[in-house]
Amino acid sequence: MKVIKNGGHRLFENDQETAKVVSEMLIDLERGGMDSVRKYSQRFDDWNPDQFELDDREVESILAKLPKPLIEDTDYCQGNVRKFAQAQLATLLPLEVEIRPGVILGHRHIPVNSVGSYIPGGRYPMFGSAQMSIIPAKVAGVKTVVACTPPVKGEGYYPATINAMKKAGADRIFILGGVPALAMMAFGLGGVEPVDMLVGAGNRFVAEAKRQLFGRCGIDLLAGPTEIAIIADDAADPALVACDLLGQAEHDPNSGIYLICMSEDFAQKTIAEVEKQLAVLPTREIAALSWRDNGIVTVADSPAEAVALSDDYAPEHLELHLEDPTYALANLSNYGSLFIGEETTVAYGDKSIGTNHILPTSRAARYTGGVWVGKFLKTCTYQRMTPEASREVGAVTERQCEIERMLAHAITARVRVDRYSTVE
């Protein structure tokens, strides 16, 4: 391996200051309820309406003012997400098996009852994020989805986001952002029942709040700054590869950017293209920082080393610009979502193609995938047995419990052995 350009890779870190701020806020929010919600919303977002929730009349009024192409395009994107989630759900089947005579074991996939969906705002109004958390939940069978999105300063809300939330299936829509929004959903404030699970991306305060609230409710995953890795051989187009790298770089100055090449010549051509495209990129102020600080370019000695380098980085998004991706497909194991061939790109997955864009970052792809319909299902086991099987299993269980010195457990087995000893 040869490093052509070095850069950083922001990982989950022990940010004690953020943790302290969020902890104090959550304590105050739980104690103070909606008074504290209003206090923080006013302080951070200059937002303190009579009601944070939009009623049906307000939502319909907002949707009526949107241009038809925006509505149609959102419907197109959400249709793809819904179709894929439905196809995923179809693969999740109940199970029942008789593992030995009279011993029947099984499992069921049971949806959680309620979900709190956070749709981020901030630098970019990412209204497409609504479908990524709300649609899979509703396809899974979640009864209630409460959705929150932060206010837009000077505007109140972003109409396209409200449309996306409503069309995705949100049961309640709130204009409320950050830690107060998560606290309202998790603690059950202001007439909202406590949700069973929080989902959605956000800034470092949102991520830290989810981390601290985990246990009180479930969470999807902890998402940090976005990442892209590309494995490209000499058959790839340096200009297209550079374009895709910068597509993610505009997200955040901390975005992770990693290019793995098979030759130094291709690496240098792509670096030149990045600099050329940066000069005219509308969002270059952010993208240039990300590329400067976090852009990494390496040359792998072999396809095997390219795969190993990518798996070690464990990117959120991984693109393959390879003449023959067969080896990579068979051997890659750590990524959030994989984009095979130059015909597809991360922006398709983020917005429209149907896969989910809430994905693991900061090397979390080593142990989890992204949000999908299965994230909202609990796989719960059950067992039943005949009296004869209970007698057989009970004898073994009693002996095991006695060795572990758990005598009350042993008694529960023994009484069944005795109870069914006359059953033939």
Secondary structure, 3 states (H helix, E strand, C coil): CEEEECCCCCCCCCCHHHHHHHHHHHHHHHHHCHHHHHHHHHHHHCCCCCCCEECHHHHHHHHHCCCHHHHHHHHHHHHHHHHHHHHHHHCCCCEEEEEECCEEEEEEEEECCEEEEECCCCCCCCCCHHHHHHHHHHHHCCCEEEEEECCCCCCCCCHHHHHHHHHHCCCEEEECCHHHHHHHHHHCCCCCCCCCEEECCCCHHHHHHHHHHECCEEECCCCCCCEEEEEECCCCCHHHHHHHHHHHHCCCCCCEEEEEECCHHHHHHHHHHHHHHHCCCCCHHHHHHHHHHHEEEEECCCHHHHHHHHHHHCCCEEEEECCCCHHHHHHCCCCCEEEECCCCCHHHHHHCCCCCCCCCCCCHHHCCCCCCHHHHEEEEEEEEECHHHHHHHHHHHHHHHHHCCCHHHHHHHHHHHHHCCCCC
